[in-house]
Amino acid sequence: MGLETKSNKRNKEHCQLTKDKETNPNPLTNTTATISANSSPRKSRRRNRRLSMTPVQRLFETCKGVFSSGGPGIVPSPENIEKLQAVLDDFKPGDVGLAPNMPYFRSTVGRQTPAITYLHLYECDQFSIGIFCLPPSGVLPLHNHPGMTVFSKLLFGTLHKKSYDWVADAPCASAIMNSEGKHPDVQLAKMKVDSDFTAPCDTSILYPSDGGNLHCFTAVTQCALLDVLGPPYSTPDGRHCMYYYDFPYTHFSVDGLSVPEEERERYAWLQEREKPEDLAVVGALYRGPQIVDK
């Protein structure tokens, strides 16, 4: 009677312990919950920004990373090439606000060679982004890309591509002779591609000395071609766009040079020329989703 048994004492201690737990919650648990609650909105905002980024903005951000340490003749790493190629492979005409029925893709009345429209999206010292809009039969004549890595994505249409790379250790001009006994200023190149491509198709890539650095395009149907150049053309820096004639291998003879007959169609002689007079590339305002350069 007035004495506390061990059992009662244990029960009281248990009740008090339970009460203490209820009135004095673990501060560490509270802190963790607070941190989690505070950080979740930030993570959600970052996730929403990634999800809401337009394809054009994603392309721009990827190019900034891929070409950040680039320059003339410097090829991005295989990982970076794969990253940029993957972004371009997913591109669709609607991502840049284009459709085949737009005025850019109509043939120009009275012109033998249709005018081509160029839509400028972005350019800096490291890279440029733009779109060539070609009506049917539109031609981008054979031209070079000095020291550049170029990614081309056909957004829609069918396009014929013919490309070359220079042949290493090619014979000097003095050893080359035409049928008139003259020594023309030509250089030997090997054909890389001579085929039609129809969208959707993989992004094509050319390199400073490989992959078809010299190429020409002919539109079979209306075509839109998204181009990324790293670095872009720059006449002051020696990256001037040069145009070329191509002649069959059999057009010239060379002392000491022998190519098997079955392979001769894969070779051509290229000769520099002025910009073709019938080439008309007209700049137009790009009206698709805009790039934000932060």
Secondary structure, DSSP 8 states (H G I E B T S, - for coil): -----HHHHHHHHHHHHHHHHHHS--HHHHHHHHHHHHHHHHHHHHHHHHHH--HHHHHHHHHHHHTTT--TT----HHHHHHHHHHHHT--GGGGT--TTSGGGS--TT-SS--EEEEEEEE-SS-EEEEEEE-TT-EEEEE--TT-EEEEEEEESEEEEEEEEE-TT---GGGEE-TTS-----EEEEEEEEEEEESS---EEEBTTBS-SEEEEEESS-EEEEEEEES--BGGGTB---EEEEEEGGGSEETT----GGGGGGEEEEEEE---TT--EEEE---SS-----
